[in-house]
Amino acid sequence: MKKTARIFLLLMAALMVLTMTGCSIDEKKTTVTLESDNVIAATKTIGIFGNAIAGGVPDDMIPDGMAFLGWALEPDATEALFEATGLIRYDDMKEYIENDLLRLYAVYGDASAVQPEPEA
């Protein structure tokens, strides 16, 4: 009886460990690099569970007279693929990921042409 109880406890402990790590065993991680004017603004790691990154850029990286419009896949893009505000989610990015890497480039526009968001 004592031996059976010991084996049962060992099996339960093993199952607990597998349960706690089971969610992350198959999770694929992707490195997202956010670049602004040839300077890396941030490098983030996302996956199925940690699945979103903040979509902004630090104010001191925005060129004078310009407004941050969002992120694009090409360094010379004039239109943003991902908006400047809010979160960029893994599901929105997954079709652009290659070899677990994604590089996004900041897109800027003339600050005088950008309409501010109305306040609620």
Biopython code that builds the backbone (N, CA, C, O; Angstrom):
import numpy as np
from Bio.PDB.StructureBuilder import StructureBuilder

atoms = [
    (1, "MET", "N", (0.828, -1.199, 0.000)),
    (1, "MET", "CA", (0.000, 0.000, 0.000)),
    (1, "MET", "C", (0.867, 1.256, 0.000)),
    (1, "MET", "O", (0.602, 2.210, -0.731)),
    (2, "LYS", "N", (1.920, 1.238, 0.843)),
    (2, "LYS", "CA", (2.804, 2.392, 0.934)),
    (2, "LYS", "C", (3.521, 2.635, -0.398)),
    (2, "LYS", "O", (3.686, 3.781, -0.818)),
    (3, "LYS", "N", (3.942, 1.563, -1.054)),
    (3, "LYS", "CA", (4.636, 1.675, -2.335)),
    (3, "LYS", "C", (3.685, 2.208, -3.412)),
    (3, "LYS", "O", (4.081, 3.032, -4.235)),
    (4, "THR", "N", (2.452, 1.745, -3.406)),
    (4, "THR", "CA", (1.452, 2.203, -4.367)),
    (4, "THR", "C", (1.166, 3.690, -4.175)),
    (4, "THR", "O", (1.035, 4.426, -5.153)),
    (5, "ALA", "N", (1.069, 4.131, -2.940)),
    (5, "ALA", "CA", (0.824, 5.552, -2.653)),
    (5, "ALA", "C", (1.994, 6.401, -3.134)),
    (5, "ALA", "O", (1.785, 7.482, -3.685)),
    (6, "ARG", "N", (3.207, 5.933, -2.935)),
    (6, "ARG", "CA", (4.393, 6.667, -3.369)),
    (6, "ARG", "C", (4.423, 6.795, -4.900)),
    (6, "ARG", "O", (4.718, 7.866, -5.429)),
    (7, "ILE", "N", (4.117, 5.706, -5.600)),
    (7, "ILE", "CA", (4.079, 5.739, -7.068)),
    (7, "ILE", "C", (2.981, 6.685, -7.543)),
    (7, "ILE", "O", (3.180, 7.450, -8.488)),
    (8, "PHE", "N", (1.824, 6.632, -6.886)),
    (8, "PHE", "CA", (0.722, 7.524, -7.241)),
    (8, "PHE", "C", (1.127, 8.993, -7.070)),
    (8, "PHE", "O", (0.853, 9.817, -7.943)),
    (9, "LEU", "N", (1.773, 9.319, -5.956)),
    (9, "LEU", "CA", (2.209, 10.698, -5.714)),
    (9, "LEU", "C", (3.244, 11.148, -6.735)),
    (9, "LEU", "O", (3.207, 12.293, -7.186)),
    (10, "LEU", "N", (4.159, 10.275, -7.103)),
    (10, "LEU", "CA", (5.149, 10.616, -8.127)),
    (10, "LEU", "C", (4.487, 10.872, -9.479)),
    (10, "LEU", "O", (4.851, 11.809, -10.190)),
    (11, "LEU", "N", (3.521, 10.041, -9.823)),
    (11, "LEU", "CA", (2.794, 10.248, -11.076)),
    (11, "LEU", "C", (2.014, 11.558, -11.052)),
    (11, "LEU", "O", (1.989, 12.280, -12.049)),
    (12, "MET", "N", (1.386, 11.868, -9.941)),
    (12, "MET", "CA", (0.641, 13.128, -9.821)),
    (12, "MET", "C", (1.576, 14.327, -9.933)),
    (12, "MET", "O", (1.246, 15.315, -10.588)),
    (13, "ALA", "N", (2.733, 14.242, -9.298)),
    (13, "ALA", "CA", (3.710, 15.328, -9.382)),
    (13, "ALA", "C", (4.182, 15.510, -10.821)),
    (13, "ALA", "O", (4.312, 16.639, -11.294)),
    (14, "ALA", "N", (4.438, 14.411, -11.514)),
    (14, "ALA", "CA", (4.864, 14.489, -12.915)),
    (14, "ALA", "C", (3.771, 15.106, -13.776)),
    (14, "ALA", "O", (4.061, 15.926, -14.647)),
    (15, "LEU", "N", (2.527, 14.727, -13.545)),
    (15, "LEU", "CA", (1.412, 15.307, -14.292)),
    (15, "LEU", "C", (1.264, 16.798, -14.020)),
    (15, "LEU", "O", (0.957, 17.563, -14.934)),
    (16, "MET", "N", (1.475, 17.216, -12.790)),
    (16, "MET", "CA", (1.395, 18.641, -12.457)),
    (16, "MET", "C", (2.462, 19.426, -13.208)),
    (16, "MET", "O", (2.180, 20.492, -13.754)),
    (17, "VAL", "N", (3.674, 18.910, -13.239)),
    (17, "VAL", "CA", (4.758, 19.592, -13.946)),
    (17, "VAL", "C", (4.439, 19.680, -15.430)),
    (17, "VAL", "O", (4.615, 20.738, -16.034)),
    (18, "LEU", "N", (3.977, 18.601, -16.022)),
    (18, "LEU", "CA", (3.619, 18.613, -17.440)),
    (18, "LEU", "C", (2.470, 19.567, -17.722)),
    (18, "LEU", "O", (2.463, 20.238, -18.754)),
    (19, "THR", "N", (1.510, 19.637, -16.830)),
    (19, "THR", "CA", (0.384, 20.546, -17.003)),
    (19, "THR", "C", (0.835, 21.997, -16.967)),
    (19, "THR", "O", (0.381, 22.811, -17.771)),
    (20, "MET", "N", (1.722, 22.323, -16.045)),
    (20, "MET", "CA", (2.185, 23.713, -15.920)),
    (20, "MET", "C", (3.056, 24.134, -17.093)),
    (20, "MET", "O", (3.052, 25.310, -17.459)),
    (21, "THR", "N", (3.791, 23.231, -17.684)),
    (21, "THR", "CA", (4.670, 23.597, -18.794)),
    (21, "THR", "C", (4.075, 23.251, -20.138)),
    (21, "THR", "O", (4.605, 23.662, -21.170)),
    (22, "GLY", "N", (3.004, 22.519, -20.153)),
    (22, "GLY", "CA", (2.423, 22.043, -21.404)),
    (22, "GLY", "C", (1.994, 23.139, -22.347)),
    (22, "GLY", "O", (2.076, 22.970, -23.564)),
    (23, "CYS", "N", (1.544, 24.248, -21.823)),
    (23, "CYS", "CA", (1.073, 25.326, -22.677)),
    (23, "CYS", "C", (2.208, 25.982, -23.448)),
    (23, "CYS", "O", (1.987, 26.492, -24.547)),
    (24, "SER", "N", (3.397, 25.980, -22.906)),
    (24, "SER", "CA", (4.491, 26.683, -23.565)),
    (24, "SER", "C", (5.429, 25.771, -24.344)),
    (24, "SER", "O", (6.346, 26.263, -25.001)),
    (25, "ILE", "N", (5.227, 24.463, -24.290)),
    (25, "ILE", "CA", (6.124, 23.551, -24.998)),
    (25, "ILE", "C", (6.079, 23.798, -26.500)),
    (25, "ILE", "O", (7.125, 23.872, -27.145)),
    (26, "ASP", "N", (4.890, 23.925, -27.060)),
    (26, "ASP", "CA", (4.749, 24.075, -28.500)),
    (26, "ASP", "C", (4.635, 25.526, -28.948)),
    (26, "ASP", "O", (4.496, 25.788, -30.143)),
    (27, "GLU", "N", (4.689, 26.456, -28.035)),
    (27, "GLU", "CA", (4.529, 27.852, -28.418)),
    (27, "GLU", "C", (5.710, 28.309, -29.254)),
    (27, "GLU", "O", (6.867, 28.154, -28.862)),
    (28, "LYS", "N", (5.403, 28.870, -30.402)),
    (28, "LYS", "CA", (6.424, 29.370, -31.302)),
    (28, "LYS", "C", (6.627, 30.850, -31.001)),
    (28, "LYS", "O", (5.665, 31.618, -30.973)),
    (29, "LYS", "N", (7.852, 31.244, -30.780)),
    (29, "LYS", "CA", (8.171, 32.637, -30.467)),
    (29, "LYS", "C", (8.648, 33.353, -31.726)),
    (29, "LYS", "O", (9.340, 32.770, -32.561)),
    (30, "THR", "N", (8.274, 34.609, -31.849)),
    (30, "THR", "CA", (8.685, 35.438, -32.972)),
    (30, "THR", "C", (9.323, 36.706, -32.435)),
    (30, "THR", "O", (8.814, 37.315, -31.494)),
    (31, "THR", "N", (10.429, 37.100, -33.030)),
    (31, "THR", "CA", (11.087, 38.348, -32.661)),
    (31, "THR", "C", (10.637, 39.431, -33.628)),
    (31, "THR", "O", (10.786, 39.296, -34.843)),
    (32, "VAL", "N", (10.084, 40.503, -33.079)),
    (32, "VAL", "CA", (9.634, 41.639, -33.875)),
    (32, "VAL", "C", (10.560, 42.810, -33.571)),
    (32, "VAL", "O", (10.713, 43.211, -32.417)),
    (33, "THR", "N", (11.175, 43.352, -34.618)),
    (33, "THR", "CA", (12.064, 44.500, -34.472)),
    (33, "THR", "C", (11.357, 45.722, -35.035)),
    (33, "THR", "O", (10.899, 45.712, -36.178)),
    (34, "LEU", "N", (11.271, 46.771, -34.233)),
    (34, "LEU", "CA", (10.656, 48.030, -34.649)),
    (34, "LEU", "C", (11.779, 49.014, -34.935)),
    (34, "LEU", "O", (12.577, 49.336, -34.054)),
    (35, "GLU", "N", (11.834, 49.491, -36.178)),
    (35, "GLU", "CA", (12.937, 50.351, -36.601)),
    (35, "GLU", "C", (12.412, 51.707, -37.048)),
    (35, "GLU", "O", (11.381, 51.801, -37.713)),
    (36, "SER", "N", (13.142, 52.758, -36.670)),
    (36, "SER", "CA", (12.784, 54.123, -37.036)),
    (36, "SER", "C", (14.025, 54.841, -37.538)),
    (36, "SER", "O", (14.970, 55.046, -36.777)),
    (37, "ASP", "N", (14.037, 55.224, -38.803)),
    (37, "ASP", "CA", (15.170, 55.936, -39.409)),
    (37, "ASP", "C", (16.500, 55.246, -39.120)),
    (37, "ASP", "O", (17.437, 55.869, -38.619)),
    (38, "ASN", "N", (16.573, 53.964, -39.438)),
    (38, "ASN", "CA", (17.783, 53.141, -39.272)),
    (38, "ASN", "C", (18.220, 52.969, -37.822)),
    (38, "ASN", "O", (19.359, 52.581, -37.565)),
    (39, "VAL", "N", (17.340, 53.248, -36.882)),
    (39, "VAL", "CA", (17.623, 53.047, -35.464)),
    (39, "VAL", "C", (16.576, 52.074, -34.920)),
    (39, "VAL", "O", (15.381, 52.242, -35.159)),
    (40, "ILE", "N", (17.028, 51.070, -34.197)),
    (40, "ILE", "CA", (16.081, 50.112, -33.628)),
    (40, "ILE", "C", (15.393, 50.753, -32.426)),
    (40, "ILE", "O", (16.032, 51.078, -31.425)),
    (41, "ALA", "N", (14.076, 50.927, -32.546)),
    (41, "ALA", "CA", (13.290, 51.532, -31.472)),
    (41, "ALA", "C", (12.993, 50.514, -30.379)),
    (41, "ALA", "O", (12.941, 50.857, -29.198)),
    (42, "ALA", "N", (12.797, 49.259, -30.779)),
    (42, "ALA", "CA", (12.499, 48.203, -29.804)),
    (42, "ALA", "C", (12.597, 46.845, -30.475)),
    (42, "ALA", "O", (12.418, 46.712, -31.686)),
    (43, "THR", "N", (12.881, 45.855, -29.672)),
    (43, "THR", "CA", (12.834, 44.462, -30.113)),
    (43, "THR", "C", (11.942, 43.725, -29.126)),
    (43, "THR", "O", (12.200, 43.727, -27.922)),
    (44, "LYS", "N", (10.909, 43.106, -29.633)),
    (44, "LYS", "CA", (9.917, 42.428, -28.796)),
    (44, "LYS", "C", (9.812, 40.963, -29.203)),
    (44, "LYS", "O", (10.059, 40.610, -30.357)),
    (45, "THR", "N", (9.450, 40.128, -28.260)),
    (45, "THR", "CA", (9.193, 38.722, -28.540)),
    (45, "THR", "C", (7.714, 38.460, -28.319)),
    (45, "THR", "O", (7.165, 38.764, -27.260)),
    (46, "ILE", "N", (7.078, 37.893, -29.334)),
    (46, "ILE", "CA", (5.657, 37.580, -29.232)),
    (46, "ILE", "C", (5.444, 36.100, -29.517)),
    (46, "ILE", "O", (6.319, 35.418, -30.051)),
    (47, "GLY", "N", (4.288, 35.632, -29.156)),
    (47, "GLY", "CA", (3.919, 34.246, -29.405)),
    (47, "GLY", "C", (2.420, 34.108, -29.304)),
    (47, "GLY", "O", (1.687, 35.096, -29.341)),
    (48, "ILE", "N", (1.976, 32.890, -29.176)),
    (48, "ILE", "CA", (0.543, 32.633, -29.102)),
    (48, "ILE", "C", (-0.045, 33.197, -27.814)),
    (48, "ILE", "O", (-1.177, 33.681, -27.815)),
    (49, "PHE", "N", (0.707, 33.142, -26.712)),
    (49, "PHE", "CA", (0.187, 33.587, -25.423)),
    (49, "PHE", "C", (0.554, 35.035, -25.121)),
    (49, "PHE", "O", (-0.311, 35.796, -24.688)),
    (50, "GLY", "N", (1.792, 35.440, -25.331)),
    (50, "GLY", "CA", (2.194, 36.843, -25.222)),
    (50, "GLY", "C", (2.066, 37.399, -26.620)),
    (50, "GLY", "O", (3.057, 37.510, -27.342)),
    (51, "ASN", "N", (0.833, 37.754, -27.015)),
    (51, "ASN", "CA", (0.538, 37.870, -28.430)),
    (51, "ASN", "C", (0.325, 39.269, -28.975)),
    (51, "ASN", "O", (-0.286, 39.420, -30.033)),
    (52, "ALA", "N", (0.803, 40.288, -28.296)),
    (52, "ALA", "CA", (0.617, 41.636, -28.814)),
    (52, "ALA", "C", (1.744, 42.534, -28.336)),
    (52, "ALA", "O", (2.343, 42.302, -27.286)),
    (53, "ILE", "N", (2.020, 43.558, -29.123)),
    (53, "ILE", "CA", (3.013, 44.561, -28.734)),
    (53, "ILE", "C", (2.389, 45.940, -28.875)),
    (53, "ILE", "O", (1.478, 46.142, -29.678)),
    (54, "ALA", "N", (2.885, 46.881, -28.093)),
    (54, "ALA", "CA", (2.417, 48.263, -28.197)),
    (54, "ALA", "C", (2.890, 48.827, -29.524)),
    (54, "ALA", "O", (4.026, 48.594, -29.940)),
    (55, "GLY", "N", (2.023, 49.562, -30.179)),
    (55, "GLY", "CA", (2.318, 50.026, -31.528)),
    (55, "GLY", "C", (2.949, 51.389, -31.642)),
    (55, "GLY", "O", (3.075, 51.905, -32.752)),
    (56, "GLY", "N", (3.351, 51.997, -30.545)),
    (56, "GLY", "CA", (3.885, 53.349, -30.601)),
    (56, "GLY", "C", (5.375, 53.420, -30.834)),
    (56, "GLY", "O", (6.063, 52.402, -30.916)),
    (57, "VAL", "N", (5.860, 54.644, -30.939)),
    (57, "VAL", "CA", (7.288, 54.919, -31.071)),
    (57, "VAL", "C", (7.607, 56.038, -30.078)),
    (57, "VAL", "O", (6.781, 56.931, -29.889)),
    (58, "PRO", "N", (8.777, 56.017, -29.439)),
    (58, "PRO", "CA", (9.112, 57.078, -28.484)),
    (58, "PRO", "C", (9.073, 58.463, -29.148)),
    (58, "PRO", "O", (9.512, 58.626, -30.287)),
    (59, "ASP", "N", (8.547, 59.449, -28.427)),
    (59, "ASP", "CA", (8.413, 60.802, -28.976)),
    (59, "ASP", "C", (9.733, 61.380, -29.461)),
    (59, "ASP", "O", (9.764, 62.113, -30.449)),
    (60, "ASP", "N", (10.825, 61.055, -28.772)),
    (60, "ASP", "CA", (12.109, 61.634, -29.171)),
    (60, "ASP", "C", (12.654, 61.036, -30.470)),
    (60, "ASP", "O", (13.664, 61.514, -30.987)),
    (61, "MET", "N", (12.011, 60.014, -31.000)),
    (61, "MET", "CA", (12.434, 59.423, -32.275)),
    (61, "MET", "C", (11.655, 59.988, -33.460)),
    (61, "MET", "O", (11.998, 59.722, -34.612)),
    (62, "ILE", "N", (10.609, 60.765, -33.182)),
    (62, "ILE", "CA", (9.792, 61.331, -34.256)),
    (62, "ILE", "C", (10.484, 62.584, -34.791)),
    (62, "ILE", "O", (10.764, 63.506, -34.025)),
    (63, "PRO", "N", (10.765, 62.629, -36.101)),
    (63, "PRO", "CA", (11.420, 63.806, -36.677)),
    (63, "PRO", "C", (10.564, 65.063, -36.501)),
    (63, "PRO", "O", (9.335, 64.990, -36.483)),
    (64, "ASP", "N", (11.225, 66.210, -36.371)),
    (64, "ASP", "CA", (10.525, 67.488, -36.219)),
    (64, "ASP", "C", (9.570, 67.722, -37.385)),
    (64, "ASP", "O", (9.917, 67.493, -38.543)),
    (65, "GLY", "N", (8.371, 68.179, -37.064)),
    (65, "GLY", "CA", (7.370, 68.493, -38.072)),
    (65, "GLY", "C", (6.660, 67.278, -38.646)),
    (65, "GLY", "O", (5.844, 67.402, -39.560)),
    (66, "MET", "N", (6.967, 66.116, -38.117)),
    (66, "MET", "CA", (6.362, 64.888, -38.626)),
    (66, "MET", "C", (5.461, 64.266, -37.556)),
    (66, "MET", "O", (5.583, 64.562, -36.368)),
    (67, "ALA", "N", (4.570, 63.412, -38.003)),
    (67, "ALA", "CA", (3.690, 62.656, -37.111)),
    (67, "ALA", "C", (3.880, 61.172, -37.398)),
    (67, "ALA", "O", (4.024, 60.764, -38.550)),
    (68, "PHE", "N", (3.879, 60.384, -36.349)),
    (68, "PHE", "CA", (4.011, 58.936, -36.501)),
    (68, "PHE", "C", (2.679, 58.372, -36.976)),
    (68, "PHE", "O", (1.656, 58.559, -36.318)),
    (69, "LEU", "N", (2.685, 57.681, -38.120)),
    (69, "LEU", "CA", (1.463, 57.134, -38.703)),
    (69, "LEU", "C", (1.258, 55.654, -38.389)),
    (69, "LEU", "O", (0.129, 55.162, -38.393)),
    (70, "GLY", "N", (2.355, 54.948, -38.117)),
    (70, "GLY", "CA", (2.249, 53.518, -37.837)),
    (70, "GLY", "C", (3.465, 52.772, -38.359)),
    (70, "GLY", "O", (4.542, 53.345, -38.522)),
    (71, "TRP", "N", (3.272, 51.475, -38.619)),
    (71, "TRP", "CA", (4.377, 50.598, -39.019)),
    (71, "TRP", "C", (4.098, 49.959, -40.369)),
    (71, "TRP", "O", (2.954, 49.648, -40.701)),
    (72, "ALA", "N", (5.174, 49.765, -41.151)),
    (72, "ALA", "CA", (5.071, 49.133, -42.462)),
    (72, "ALA", "C", (6.137, 48.050, -42.595)),
    (72, "ALA", "O", (7.013, 47.917, -41.741)),
    (73, "LEU", "N", (6.050, 47.287, -43.668)),
    (73, "LEU", "CA", (7.008, 46.210, -43.913)),
    (73, "LEU", "C", (8.245, 46.679, -44.669)),
    (73, "LEU", "O", (9.265, 45.989, -44.674)),
    (74, "GLU", "N", (8.167, 47.841, -45.305)),
    (74, "GLU", "CA", (9.279, 48.378, -46.101)),
    (74, "GLU", "C", (9.782, 49.675, -45.476)),
    (74, "GLU", "O", (8.983, 50.461, -44.967)),
    (75, "PRO", "N", (11.101, 49.912, -45.507)),
    (75, "PRO", "CA", (11.645, 51.116, -44.868)),
    (75, "PRO", "C", (11.227, 52.427, -45.535)),
    (75, "PRO", "O", (11.234, 53.473, -44.887)),
    (76, "ASP", "N", (10.864, 52.389, -46.813)),
    (76, "ASP", "CA", (10.497, 53.624, -47.516)),
    (76, "ASP", "C", (8.989, 53.741, -47.751)),
    (76, "ASP", "O", (8.558, 54.497, -48.621)),
    (77, "ALA", "N", (8.198, 53.010, -46.993)),
    (77, "ALA", "CA", (6.739, 53.035, -47.158)),
    (77, "ALA", "C", (6.178, 54.401, -46.778)),
    (77, "ALA", "O", (6.698, 55.071, -45.886)),
    (78, "THR", "N", (5.118, 54.800, -47.460)),
    (78, "THR", "CA", (4.449, 56.065, -47.151)),
    (78, "THR", "C", (3.104, 55.842, -46.464)),
    (78, "THR", "O", (2.501, 56.785, -45.952)),
    (79, "GLU", "N", (2.637, 54.595, -46.453)),
    (79, "GLU", "CA", (1.392, 54.254, -45.769)),
    (79, "GLU", "C", (1.665, 53.148, -44.764)),
    (79, "GLU", "O", (2.431, 52.221, -45.029)),
    (80, "ALA", "N", (1.029, 53.261, -43.611)),
    (80, "ALA", "CA", (1.238, 52.284, -42.542)),
    (80, "ALA", "C", (0.345, 51.063, -42.736)),
    (80, "ALA", "O", (-0.831, 51.184, -43.079)),
    (81, "LEU", "N", (0.916, 49.904, -42.513)),
    (81, "LEU", "CA", (0.156, 48.660, -42.523)),
    (81, "LEU", "C", (-0.509, 48.443, -41.162)),
    (81, "LEU", "O", (-1.623, 47.927, -41.079)),
    (82, "PHE", "N", (0.193, 48.847, -40.093)),
    (82, "PHE", "CA", (-0.316, 48.746, -38.729)),
    (82, "PHE", "C", (-0.440, 50.148, -38.157)),
    (82, "PHE", "O", (0.496, 50.941, -38.253)),
    (83, "GLU", "N", (-1.584, 50.462, -37.564)),
    (83, "GLU", "CA", (-1.856, 51.803, -37.053)),
    (83, "GLU", "C", (-0.911, 52.205, -35.926)),
    (83, "GLU", "O", (-0.318, 51.362, -35.254)),
    (84, "ALA", "N", (-0.790, 53.507, -35.743)),
    (84, "ALA", "CA", (0.126, 54.059, -34.743)),
    (84, "ALA", "C", (-0.366, 53.845, -33.319)),
    (84, "ALA", "O", (0.439, 53.780, -32.390)),
    (85, "THR", "N", (-1.655, 53.736, -33.138)),
    (85, "THR", "CA", (-2.203, 53.618, -31.786)),
    (85, "THR", "C", (-2.618, 52.188, -31.490)),
    (85, "THR", "O", (-2.880, 51.398, -32.397)),
    (86, "GLY", "N", (-2.673, 51.877, -30.224)),
    (86, "GLY", "CA", (-3.157, 50.566, -29.814)),
    (86, "GLY", "C", (-2.116, 49.474, -29.913)),
    (86, "GLY", "O", (-0.915, 49.733, -29.991)),
    (87, "LEU", "N", (-2.602, 48.252, -29.909)),
    (87, "LEU", "CA", (-1.739, 47.081, -29.929)),
    (87, "LEU", "C", (-1.674, 46.480, -31.323)),
    (87, "LEU", "O", (-2.631, 46.548, -32.094)),
    (88, "ILE", "N", (-0.529, 45.892, -31.628)),
    (88, "ILE", "CA", (-0.393, 45.095, -32.842)),
    (88, "ILE", "C", (-0.431, 43.642, -32.377)),
    (88, "ILE", "O", (0.429, 43.212, -31.609)),
    (89, "ARG", "N", (-1.401, 42.906, -32.831)),
    (89, "ARG", "CA", (-1.608, 41.531, -32.364)),
    (89, "ARG", "C", (-0.903, 40.513, -33.264)),
    (89, "ARG", "O", (-0.696, 40.737, -34.456)),
    (90, "TYR", "N", (-0.548, 39.400, -32.651)),
    (90, "TYR", "CA", (0.115, 38.310, -33.373)),
    (90, "TYR", "C", (-0.700, 37.888, -34.593)),
    (90, "TYR", "O", (-0.138, 37.669, -35.666)),
    (91, "ASP", "N", (-2.015, 37.772, -34.437)),
    (91, "ASP", "CA", (-2.867, 37.348, -35.551)),
    (91, "ASP", "C", (-2.789, 38.310, -36.731)),
    (91, "ASP", "O", (-2.930, 37.889, -37.880)),
    (92, "ASP", "N", (-2.565, 39.599, -36.464)),
    (92, "ASP", "CA", (-2.443, 40.585, -37.536)),
    (92, "ASP", "C", (-1.095, 40.486, -38.247)),
    (92, "ASP", "O", (-0.986, 40.826, -39.425)),
    (93, "MET", "N", (-0.074, 40.022, -37.536)),
    (93, "MET", "CA", (1.285, 39.975, -38.078)),
    (93, "MET", "C", (1.670, 38.636, -38.670)),
    (93, "MET", "O", (2.588, 38.572, -39.488)),
    (94, "LYS", "N", (0.994, 37.558, -38.281)),
    (94, "LYS", "CA", (1.496, 36.207, -38.549)),
    (94, "LYS", "C", (1.737, 35.905, -40.022)),
    (94, "LYS", "O", (2.625, 35.116, -40.344)),
    (95, "GLU", "N", (0.971, 36.509, -40.921)),
    (95, "GLU", "CA", (1.182, 36.215, -42.344)),
    (95, "GLU", "C", (2.444, 36.875, -42.902)),
    (95, "GLU", "O", (2.876, 36.536, -44.004)),
    (96, "TYR", "N", (3.038, 37.806, -42.164)),
    (96, "TYR", "CA", (4.245, 38.503, -42.619)),
    (96, "TYR", "C", (5.519, 37.966, -41.966)),
    (96, "TYR", "O", (6.617, 38.402, -42.314)),
    (97, "ILE", "N", (5.391, 37.043, -41.041)),
    (97, "ILE", "CA", (6.538, 36.519, -40.292)),
    (97, "ILE", "C", (7.287, 35.495, -41.139)),
    (97, "ILE", "O", (6.684, 34.581, -41.702)),
    (98, "GLU", "N", (8.613, 35.659, -41.223)),
    (98, "GLU", "CA", (9.465, 34.707, -41.934)),
    (98, "GLU", "C", (10.588, 34.274, -41.012)),
    (98, "GLU", "O", (11.274, 35.112, -40.428)),
    (99, "ASN", "N", (10.779, 32.967, -40.877)),
    (99, "ASN", "CA", (11.841, 32.407, -40.027)),
    (99, "ASN", "C", (11.782, 32.955, -38.601)),
    (99, "ASN", "O", (12.815, 33.235, -37.993)),
    (100, "ASP", "N", (10.579, 33.103, -38.081)),
    (100, "ASP", "CA", (10.354, 33.590, -36.712)),
    (100, "ASP", "C", (10.851, 35.014, -36.497)),
    (100, "ASP", "O", (11.130, 35.408, -35.364)),
    (101, "LEU", "N", (10.963, 35.787, -37.574)),
    (101, "LEU", "CA", (11.412, 37.181, -37.486)),
    (101, "LEU", "C", (10.468, 38.081, -38.264)),
    (101, "LEU", "O", (9.905, 37.685, -39.285)),
    (102, "LEU", "N", (10.305, 39.300, -37.764)),
    (102, "LEU", "CA", (9.535, 40.315, -38.470)),
    (102, "LEU", "C", (10.154, 41.664, -38.150)),
    (102, "LEU", "O", (10.367, 41.994, -36.983)),
    (103, "ARG", "N", (10.443, 42.446, -39.185)),
    (103, "ARG", "CA", (10.978, 43.794, -38.989)),
    (103, "ARG", "C", (9.932, 44.772, -39.511)),
    (103, "ARG", "O", (9.489, 44.686, -40.656)),
    (104, "LEU", "N", (9.553, 45.700, -38.644)),
    (104, "LEU", "CA", (8.595, 46.734, -39.011)),
    (104, "LEU", "C", (9.296, 48.085, -39.003)),
    (104, "LEU", "O", (10.146, 48.355, -38.154)),
    (105, "TYR", "N", (8.927, 48.924, -39.956)),
    (105, "TYR", "CA", (9.556, 50.231, -40.114)),
    (105, "TYR", "C", (8.543, 51.334, -39.817)),
    (105, "TYR", "O", (7.387, 51.259, -40.233)),
    (106, "ALA", "N", (8.990, 52.349, -39.100)),
    (106, "ALA", "CA", (8.121, 53.472, -38.754)),
    (106, "ALA", "C", (7.776, 54.268, -40.007)),
    (106, "ALA", "O", (8.618, 54.484, -40.880)),
    (107, "VAL", "N", (6.524, 54.695, -40.075)),
    (107, "VAL", "CA", (6.052, 55.528, -41.177)),
    (107, "VAL", "C", (5.658, 56.873, -40.587)),
    (107, "VAL", "O", (4.906, 56.946, -39.615)),
    (108, "TYR", "N", (6.180, 57.939, -41.192)),
    (108, "TYR", "CA", (5.891, 59.292, -40.730)),
    (108, "TYR", "C", (5.210, 60.078, -41.840)),
    (108, "TYR", "O", (5.406, 59.810, -43.025)),
    (109, "GLY", "N", (4.409, 61.051, -41.434)),
    (109, "GLY", "CA", (3.766, 61.952, -42.374)),
    (109, "GLY", "C", (3.842, 63.366, -41.834)),
    (109, "GLY", "O", (4.185, 63.580, -40.672)),
    (110, "ASP", "N", (3.524, 64.320, -42.674)),
    (110, "ASP", "CA", (3.545, 65.730, -42.293)),
    (110, "ASP", "C", (2.575, 65.943, -41.127)),
    (110, "ASP", "O", (1.393, 65.616, -41.227)),
    (111, "ALA", "N", (3.081, 66.488, -40.034)),
    (111, "ALA", "CA", (2.259, 66.669, -38.827)),
    (111, "ALA", "C", (1.074, 67.588, -39.079)),
    (111, "ALA", "O", (0.020, 67.411, -38.468)),
    (112, "SER", "N", (1.224, 68.562, -39.963)),
    (112, "SER", "CA", (0.122, 69.495, -40.217)),
    (112, "SER", "C", (-1.009, 68.830, -41.002)),
    (112, "SER", "O", (-2.139, 69.317, -40.982)),
    (113, "ALA", "N", (-0.722, 67.733, -41.687)),
    (113, "ALA", "CA", (-1.740, 67.046, -42.473)),
    (113, "ALA", "C", (-2.475, 65.972, -41.674)),
    (113, "ALA", "O", (-3.486, 65.440, -42.132)),
    (114, "VAL", "N", (-1.975, 65.655, -40.492)),
    (114, "VAL", "CA", (-2.580, 64.602, -39.670)),
    (114, "VAL", "C", (-3.632, 65.214, -38.760)),
    (114, "VAL", "O", (-3.352, 66.145, -38.004)),
    (115, "GLN", "N", (-4.853, 64.679, -38.840)),
    (115, "GLN", "CA", (-5.948, 65.159, -38.004)),
    (115, "GLN", "C", (-5.860, 64.506, -36.628)),
    (115, "GLN", "O", (-5.731, 63.284, -36.546)),
    (116, "PRO", "N", (-5.925, 65.284, -35.542)),
    (116, "PRO", "CA", (-5.913, 64.673, -34.206)),
    (116, "PRO", "C", (-7.192, 63.879, -33.959)),
    (116, "PRO", "O", (-8.249, 64.198, -34.502)),
    (117, "GLU", "N", (-7.081, 62.847, -33.136)),
    (117, "GLU", "CA", (-8.241, 62.028, -32.765)),
    (117, "GLU", "C", (-9.188, 62.870, -31.909)),
    (117, "GLU", "O", (-8.734, 63.551, -30.990)),
    (118, "PRO", "N", (-10.503, 62.838, -32.192)),
    (118, "PRO", "CA", (-11.443, 63.566, -31.327)),
    (118, "PRO", "C", (-11.504, 62.911, -29.951)),
    (118, "PRO", "O", (-11.493, 61.686, -29.827)),
    (119, "GLU", "N", (-11.568, 63.756, -28.918)),
    (119, "GLU", "CA", (-11.624, 63.228, -27.552)),
    (119, "GLU", "C", (-13.057, 62.878, -27.201)),
    (119, "GLU", "O", (-13.997, 63.576, -27.582)),
    (120, "ALA", "N", (-13.206, 61.793, -26.475)),
    (120, "ALA", "CA", (-14.552, 61.325, -26.110)),
    (120, "ALA", "C", (-15.072, 62.041, -24.899)),
    (120, "ALA", "O", (-16.188, 61.772, -24.455)),
]
sb = StructureBuilder()
sb.init_structure("model")
sb.init_model(0)
sb.init_chain("A")
sb.init_seg("    ")
for serial, (resi, resn, name, xyz) in enumerate(atoms, 1):
    if name == "N":
        sb.init_residue(resn, " ", resi, " ")
    sb.init_atom(name, np.array(xyz, "f"), 0.0, 1.0, " ", f" {name:<3s}", serial, name[0])
structure = sb.get_structure()
